[in-house]
Structure formats: C-alpha cells, structure tokens
C-alpha cells in the first residue's frame, strides 16, 4: 500500500505516456499497448485515491487556480489557431504580391480558361 501511495501515480503516468508513445510508433501491437495503458491508469487512480487528502489540499491552492487560468488561456489560443487553420484549409486563396505580377495569369489566359 505504501508503494502505491508513494510512487504509484507517477509510475502509472509514465506507463500511460509509454503506451501512447509505443502506440504511435508500433500500432500493430494494440492489445499490449492497451494493457500497459490500462495498468498505468489503474496505478494513477490508485495513487490519487490513496493520497486523496493531499490531492484535495493541493487543488484548493492559489497556484492551481493560476495554473488553471493559464491552461484556459492556452487552450483558447490553441482553439483559435485550430479554427484559423481549418478555415484556411477550406477557403484556399493565393495572392500575387510581386511588383510586376510575375505569378499572375494574364487577361488572355483568364479569358481562355473561362471559355
């Protein structure tokens, strides 16, 4: 019990990260990766449950609130970037900003393409 209380959640987090990395590298071994990941999740949950008092006390602190606000801002920025990327992929537009329009189609070419 003391083992799980001391380093169970940390070891579990390492196993979950390892499972994610191995799945990205070798997706053929899904069953083994799921077993390692599930065991890691069990260790994380057991470690958190056994340290419930410390976890609750840590979650009520000022640093956690500040970190939560920072994470919220970061997620908002990532969401805006993802939305901009999605819209840019859907509505592709190119501009020729060269002085002499070197990469633009001539009027004659545009007329031929319209016909």
N, C-alpha and C positions, 0 to 999 in steps of 0.2 A: 504494500500500500504506500509506503513512504517513497518508493521508487516512482510510482505514478504521480504522487503529489509533488515530488521534486522536479523531475525532468520529463514526465510523461507527455505533457502538452508540447514541449519543444521537440522531442523525438518524433511525435506524431506529425508536427508541422513539417519537419524535414522529410518524413516518409511521403506526405502528400505532395510536397514540392518535387521530390524524386519521381513519384508516379507521373506527375504532369510532364516532367522533362522526358522521361523514358517513353511515354505515350507519343510525344511529339517526334521522337527520334525513331522509334520502332513500333508503329501502330499495329503490327501483326500480332503482338503479344497482349492483346486487350484484356484477356482474362487475368493474367498475372498482374498487370498494372492495376486493374480494378481491385484485386485482393490486397495489394500493398496500399493503395489509396484508401480503401475502406478500413484497413487496420490502422492506418495513420489517423483517420478521422475518429476512430474509436479512442485512440490514445489522446487526441486533442480534447475530445469531450470529457473523457475520464479525468484528465488533468485539470480541466476547468471546473468540473463539478466538485472534485476533491478540494480545490482551492477557492471555493465559492466566496468565502468571506473576503479574501484578498482581491478577487476579481471585482466584486461589488464595490469595495472601497476604492479601487483604482478607477473604476468607471465614473465615480462621483467627483473626481478631482478636476481642478481647473485646467490642467494640461490636456486632459482627454477632451474637454469641451473645445479648447482651442484647436486641437488636432482634428476634431470632427468638423469644425468650421473650415479649416484649411482643406480637408478632404472634400468637403462640399463644394468649395470654390474650384478645386482642381477638377472635380467631376463635371462641373458646369462648363468649364473651359474645354474639356475633352468632348463634351456633348456638342458644343458649338462648332468645334473643329470637325467632328464627325459629320454633323449636318452640312457644313460648308463643303466638305469633301463629297458627300452624297449628291448634293445639288450640282456641284461642278462636274461630277461624272455623268449626271443625267442631262445636263444642258451644256454640252461642249461648245465652246466658242473660241475662235482664234482671231487675233488682231495682228495686222502687219504694222508695226511701229517704226519701220525703217523710213528714212527721209524720202527716198525716191520710190517707195512702194515696190521694192525688189521682189517680194514674195507674194504679191497680189496678182490676181488674174486680170488680164486686160479686158476692156469692154467687149472686144470682138469675141474673145473666148467665152465670156459670160453669155453673150447672145447665142453662140453656137450651142452651148450647154443647155440653155433654156429651150431651144427648139428640139 
